[in-house]
């Protein structure tokens, strides 16, 4: 297990990122403030220990063009495309919005 890196008066970089997330800073803002690559912050933000999500996953397939269309939105949020798509699906399911999303306008 890697050693923790004290950051900004916090015991670890994870703690510093969590503190900044709690202040509603974006992953891009956090990366710039901590002078670390965006990929480091994205990895911390999607860490199951931080999100409370279990590590058990299943693979879901999406068409490449669908993921390509999602890329600008993911980039704007400092997320990997797969993480954005996962969050969208979870939000729709958690909000009971499947019918509204799929049947809207019919």
GIBELSUL-V120857 format. One record per backbone hydrogen bond with DSSP energy under -0.5 kcal/mol. NH is the residue of the N-H (numbers start at 1). CO is the residue of the C=O. If there is no record, write none. Layout:
nh = <NH,NH>
co = <CO,CO>
This chain:
nh = <6,7,10,16,17,18,19,20,21,22,23,24,25,30,31,32,33,34,35,36,40,41,42,43,44,45,46,47,50,51,52,66,67,68,69,70,71,72,74,75,76,77,77,78,79,84,85,86,87,88,89,90,91,92,93,94,95,96,97,101,102,103,104,106>
co = <4,10,7,12,13,14,15,16,17,18,19,21,20,26,27,28,29,30,31,31,37,37,38,39,40,41,42,44,47,47,48,63,63,64,65,66,67,68,70,71,72,73,74,75,74,80,81,82,83,84,85,86,87,88,89,90,91,93,92,97,98,99,100,103>
